[in-house]
Amino acid sequence: MSALFRRTAKAGKKAPGERLVTLIGKPGCHLCDDAREVIAGVCGELGVAWEEKDITRDEALHKEYWEQIPVVLVDGEQHTFWRVDEGRLRRELQG
């Protein structure tokens, strides 16, 4: 077991490879495009999986987030909305 894994497990934090970032947005949204670029860069650098969900295809997401998009979730918990701060996202994912 690596020292990083032991520190992460001891602190109750997930290793970057166990994290999931979700971008909730919609087509044609320039803020969503900006968020996608930041998320793809940070997640690619750290080896974190990410996915994108479209509020125009999911009524429940639309009802919950339509005024806040883009919304970023980290491990299912809301991290931010509208603008994604690259440094803040990186710190969150590094634990």
N, CA, C and O of each residue as an XYZ file, in Angstrom:
380
protein
N       0.851     -1.171      0.000
C       0.000      0.000      0.000
C       0.901      1.239      0.000
O       1.837      1.339      0.792
N       0.603      2.174     -0.896
C       1.442      3.369     -1.000
C       1.175      4.321      0.155
O       0.124      4.274      0.794
N       2.155      5.189      0.408
C       2.003      6.186      1.478
C       0.852      7.132      1.178
O       0.118      7.521      2.087
N       0.684      7.511     -0.101
C      -0.422      8.398     -0.472
C      -1.755      7.737     -0.176
O      -2.652      8.375      0.374
N      -1.899      6.453     -0.535
C      -3.145      5.752     -0.285
C      -3.418      5.671      1.215
O      -4.551      5.878      1.648
N      -2.387      5.370      2.014
C      -2.575      5.279      3.464
C      -3.016      6.619      4.045
O      -3.925      6.667      4.874
N      -2.374      7.715      3.613
C      -2.763      9.040      4.107
C      -4.185      9.370      3.698
O      -4.957      9.893      4.501
N      -4.537      9.070      2.457
C      -5.871      9.356      1.957
C      -6.906      8.524      2.701
O      -7.933      9.051      3.128
N      -6.648      7.239      2.859
C      -7.586      6.361      3.548
C      -7.735      6.758      5.010
O      -8.839      6.739      5.555
N      -6.625      7.118      5.644
C      -6.651      7.498      7.053
C      -7.478      8.763      7.260
O      -8.197      8.877      8.253
N      -7.383      9.701      6.342
C      -8.103     10.967      6.458
C      -9.552     10.841      6.018
O     -10.312     11.800      6.150
N      -9.964      9.665      5.491
C     -11.327      9.494      5.031
C     -11.573     10.111      3.664
O     -12.724     10.255      3.252
N     -10.534     10.469      2.971
C     -10.633     11.078      1.643
C     -10.435     10.014      0.586
O      -9.763      9.007      0.808
N     -11.034     10.259     -0.572
C     -10.858      9.354     -1.700
C      -9.630      9.757     -2.489
O      -9.301     10.939     -2.585
N      -8.954      8.767     -3.053
C      -7.837      9.031     -3.955
C      -8.404      9.622     -5.246
O      -9.563      9.367     -5.572
N      -7.614     10.407     -5.989
C      -8.124     11.025     -7.220
C      -8.785     10.038     -8.178
O      -9.789     10.380     -8.803
N      -8.258      8.836     -8.310
C      -8.834      7.849     -9.210
C     -10.185      7.325     -8.764
O     -10.873      6.657     -9.535
N     -10.575      7.615     -7.539
C     -11.866      7.179     -6.999
C     -12.904      8.291     -7.008
O     -14.046      8.079     -6.601
N     -12.518      9.468     -7.468
C     -13.419     10.623     -7.460
C     -14.216     10.678     -8.757
O     -13.829     10.069     -9.755
N     -15.328     11.409     -8.743
C     -16.122     11.630     -9.943
C     -16.622     13.068     -9.946
O     -17.255     13.524     -8.994
N     -16.329     13.764    -11.023
C     -16.815     15.127    -11.221
C     -17.935     15.060    -12.250
O     -17.798     14.416    -13.290
N     -19.041     15.729    -11.952
C     -20.179     15.778    -12.862
C     -20.444     17.227    -13.235
O     -20.597     18.084    -12.365
N     -20.499     17.493    -14.525
C     -20.856     18.810    -15.045
C     -22.304     18.738    -15.508
O     -22.644     17.938    -16.379
N     -23.148     19.570    -14.929
C     -24.550     19.641    -15.324
C     -24.728     20.933    -16.101
O     -24.471     22.021    -15.587
N     -25.167     20.803    -17.339
C     -25.323     21.977    -18.188
C     -26.301     21.721    -19.304
O     -27.173     20.858    -19.205
N     -26.141     22.496    -20.386
C     -26.999     22.314    -21.558
C     -26.257     22.801    -22.794
O     -25.329     23.604    -22.689
N     -26.663     22.320    -23.962
C     -26.031     22.760    -25.204
C     -26.227     24.264    -25.415
O     -27.257     24.825    -25.040
N     -25.228     24.901    -26.019
C     -25.332     26.314    -26.344
C     -25.060     27.257    -25.186
O     -25.260     28.465    -25.317
N     -24.616     26.740    -24.076
C     -24.341     27.540    -22.876
C     -22.844     27.864    -22.843
O     -22.018     26.969    -22.664
N     -22.498     29.139    -23.014
C     -21.071     29.496    -23.040
C     -20.389     29.277    -21.699
O     -19.205     28.940    -21.668
N     -21.097     29.458    -20.592
C     -20.499     29.176    -19.283
C     -20.243     27.675    -19.125
O     -19.269     27.270    -18.490
N     -21.122     26.854    -19.707
C     -20.923     25.399    -19.673
C     -19.683     25.016    -20.471
O     -18.923     24.135    -20.069
N     -19.486     25.684    -21.605
C     -18.290     25.436    -22.412
C     -17.026     25.779    -21.632
O     -16.048     25.033    -21.659
N     -17.054     26.914    -20.935
C     -15.905     27.318    -20.112
C     -15.656     26.310    -18.996
O     -14.515     25.928    -18.737
N     -16.740     25.881    -18.333
C     -16.622     24.916    -17.234
C     -16.059     23.594    -17.738
O     -15.205     22.990    -17.089
N     -16.535     23.146    -18.892
C     -16.064     21.888    -19.477
C     -14.559     21.925    -19.715
O     -13.859     20.943    -19.467
N     -14.070     23.055    -20.193
C     -12.638     23.196    -20.462
C     -11.815     23.088    -19.175
O     -10.790     22.408    -19.145
N     -12.266     23.760    -18.116
C     -11.556     23.712    -16.832
C     -11.603     22.298    -16.253
O     -10.584     21.769    -15.810
N     -12.785     21.693    -16.261
C     -12.947     20.355    -15.691
C     -12.101     19.334    -16.446
O     -11.417     18.513    -15.834
N     -12.151     19.387    -17.768
C     -11.371     18.440    -18.578
C      -9.878     18.578    -18.283
O      -9.170     17.575    -18.193
N      -9.403     19.795    -18.133
C      -7.988     20.019    -17.851
C      -7.578     19.511    -16.483
O      -6.600     18.774    -16.357
N      -8.319     19.901    -15.462
C      -7.979     19.502    -14.087
C      -8.132     17.990    -13.912
O      -7.247     17.336    -13.360
N      -9.239     17.440    -14.373
C      -9.469     16.006    -14.211
C      -8.455     15.192    -15.008
O      -7.992     14.152    -14.539
N      -8.109     15.652    -16.202
C      -7.102     14.965    -17.000
C      -5.745     14.967    -16.319
O      -5.034     13.962    -16.322
N      -5.396     16.098    -15.739
C      -4.110     16.226    -15.032
C      -4.040     15.322    -13.807
O      -2.997     14.734    -13.520
N      -5.163     15.213    -13.080
C      -5.171     14.467    -11.820
C      -5.625     13.013    -11.964
O      -5.546     12.250    -11.002
N      -6.093     12.621    -13.138
C      -6.586     11.259    -13.323
C      -7.936     11.023    -12.687
O      -8.215      9.925    -12.204
N      -8.782     12.049    -12.681
C     -10.113     11.966    -12.088
C     -11.144     11.789    -13.203
O     -11.099     12.488    -14.214
N     -12.058     10.864    -13.014
C     -13.124     10.647    -13.993
C     -14.120     11.799    -13.928
O     -14.372     12.367    -12.866
N     -14.682     12.132    -15.099
C     -15.732     13.140    -15.110
C     -16.775     12.786    -16.152
O     -16.503     12.061    -17.108
N     -17.972     13.310    -15.951
C     -19.085     13.056    -16.840
C     -19.861     14.347    -17.029
O     -19.677     15.316    -16.294
N     -20.721     14.341    -18.019
C     -21.541     15.514    -18.280
C     -22.997     15.081    -18.382
O     -23.312     14.060    -18.994
N     -23.879     15.865    -17.777
C     -25.320     15.601    -17.843
C     -26.012     16.837    -18.397
O     -25.684     17.966    -18.032
N     -26.963     16.612    -19.274
C     -27.678     17.655    -19.996
C     -29.047     17.870    -19.354
O     -29.864     16.950    -19.321
N     -29.305     19.076    -18.844
C     -30.590     19.330    -18.181
C     -31.763     19.294    -19.153
O     -32.908     19.144    -18.725
N     -31.502     19.429    -20.448
C     -32.600     19.375    -21.410
C     -33.076     17.942    -21.636
O     -34.107     17.722    -22.271
N     -32.336     16.978    -21.123
C     -32.702     15.565    -21.286
C     -33.111     14.909    -19.966
O     -33.401     13.713    -19.930
N     -33.134     15.676    -18.900
C     -33.447     15.114    -17.580
C     -34.306     16.113    -16.811
O     -33.812     17.138    -16.343
N     -35.588     15.808    -16.685
C     -36.530     16.740    -16.061
C     -36.175     17.058    -14.607
O     -36.298     18.205    -14.178
N     -35.740     16.060    -13.855
C     -35.394     16.292    -12.446
C     -34.195     17.239    -12.325
O     -34.202     18.146    -11.492
N     -33.166     17.028    -13.155
C     -32.010     17.936    -13.135
C     -32.420     19.338    -13.568
O     -31.954     20.328    -13.004
N     -33.292     19.420    -14.572
C     -33.759     20.724    -15.044
C     -34.457     21.485    -13.919
O     -34.182     22.665    -13.700
N     -35.351     20.816    -13.215
C     -36.085     21.460    -12.113
C     -35.147     21.931    -11.010
O     -35.337     23.009    -10.447
N     -34.140     21.127    -10.705
C     -33.249     21.448     -9.595
C     -32.208     22.508     -9.935
O     -31.876     23.338     -9.089
N     -31.684     22.492    -11.173
C     -30.505     23.304    -11.474
C     -30.668     24.341    -12.580
O     -29.697     25.037    -12.879
N     -31.842     24.489    -13.210
C     -31.947     25.313    -14.413
C     -31.460     26.748    -14.236
O     -30.982     27.339    -15.204
N     -31.558     27.323    -13.064
C     -31.091     28.699    -12.847
C     -29.615     28.784    -12.476
O     -29.069     29.884    -12.401
N     -28.967     27.667    -12.245
C     -27.593     27.684    -11.755
C     -26.568     27.184    -12.760
O     -25.371     27.303    -12.500
N     -26.977     26.631    -13.890
C     -26.006     25.991    -14.773
C     -24.942     26.958    -15.260
O     -25.210     28.142    -15.463
N     -23.745     26.447    -15.445
C     -23.343     25.074    -15.168
C     -23.173     24.820    -13.676
O     -22.765     25.698    -12.916
N     -23.490     23.618    -13.288
C     -23.315     23.164    -11.914
C     -22.277     22.056    -11.926
O     -22.293     21.193    -12.804
N     -21.377     22.079    -10.956
C     -20.351     21.050    -10.848
C     -20.560     20.296     -9.537
O     -20.622     20.889     -8.460
N     -20.666     18.981     -9.658
C     -20.752     18.109     -8.493
C     -19.435     17.356     -8.367
O     -18.836     16.962     -9.367
N     -18.998     17.163     -7.147
C     -17.843     16.306     -6.878
C     -18.346     15.187     -5.975
O     -18.798     15.422     -4.854
N     -18.255     13.985     -6.483
C     -18.756     12.807     -5.764
C     -20.217     12.991     -5.342
O     -20.613     12.596     -4.246
N     -21.010     13.597     -6.231
C     -22.440     13.755     -5.991
C     -22.838     14.955     -5.155
O     -24.030     15.213     -4.988
N     -21.879     15.694     -4.625
C     -22.152     16.868     -3.805
C     -21.853     18.131     -4.613
O     -20.844     18.200     -5.315
N     -22.736     19.131     -4.510
C     -22.520     20.351     -5.273
C     -21.236     21.042     -4.831
O     -21.037     21.327     -3.650
N     -20.380     21.302     -5.798
C     -19.108     21.972     -5.563
C     -19.217     23.454     -5.888
O     -18.765     24.298     -5.115
N     -19.818     23.771     -7.032
C     -19.931     25.165     -7.460
C     -20.970     25.279     -8.556
O     -21.484     24.271     -9.042
N     -21.281     26.510     -8.947
C     -22.134     26.757    -10.092
C     -21.709     28.059    -10.765
O     -20.983     28.866    -10.183
N     -22.167     28.248    -11.984
C     -21.862     29.361    -12.878
C     -20.416     29.378    -13.348
O     -20.162     29.165    -14.534
N     -19.477     29.619    -12.473
C     -18.060     29.681    -12.870
C     -17.259     28.664    -12.062
O     -17.462     28.503    -10.858
N     -16.346     27.985    -12.749
C     -15.517     26.974    -12.095
C     -14.131     27.563    -11.868
O     -13.452     27.962    -12.815
N     -13.723     27.613    -10.617
C     -12.392     28.087    -10.262
C     -11.437     26.893    -10.333
O     -11.562     25.936     -9.568
N     -10.489     26.965    -11.254
C      -9.562     25.862    -11.481
C      -8.805     25.472    -10.212
O      -8.700     24.285     -9.903
N      -8.285     26.434     -9.484
C      -7.529     26.142     -8.265
C      -8.378     25.503     -7.193
O      -7.938     24.569     -6.523
N      -9.598     25.998     -7.024
C     -10.495     25.444     -6.006
C     -10.871     24.004     -6.345
O     -10.893     23.143     -5.465
N     -11.168     23.739     -7.626
C     -11.501     22.379     -8.031
C     -10.309     21.451     -7.806
O     -10.476     20.345     -7.293
N      -9.131     21.884     -8.176
C      -7.920     21.074     -7.993
C      -7.715     20.751     -6.501
O      -7.437     19.605     -6.148
N      -7.852     21.753     -5.638
C      -7.681     21.527     -4.192
C      -8.712     20.532     -3.666
O      -8.379     19.662     -2.863
N      -9.943     20.653     -4.108
C     -10.996     19.736     -3.679
C     -10.671     18.296     -4.085
O     -10.855     17.364     -3.302
N     -10.195     18.131     -5.298
C      -9.920     16.782     -5.802
C      -8.660     16.179     -5.211
O      -8.540     14.956     -5.138
N      -7.726     17.004     -4.790
C      -6.498     16.497     -4.176
C      -6.682     16.204     -2.703
O      -5.825     15.575     -2.083
N      -7.786     16.649     -2.136
C      -8.117     16.342     -0.759
C      -7.342     17.116      0.230
O      -7.531     16.944      1.434
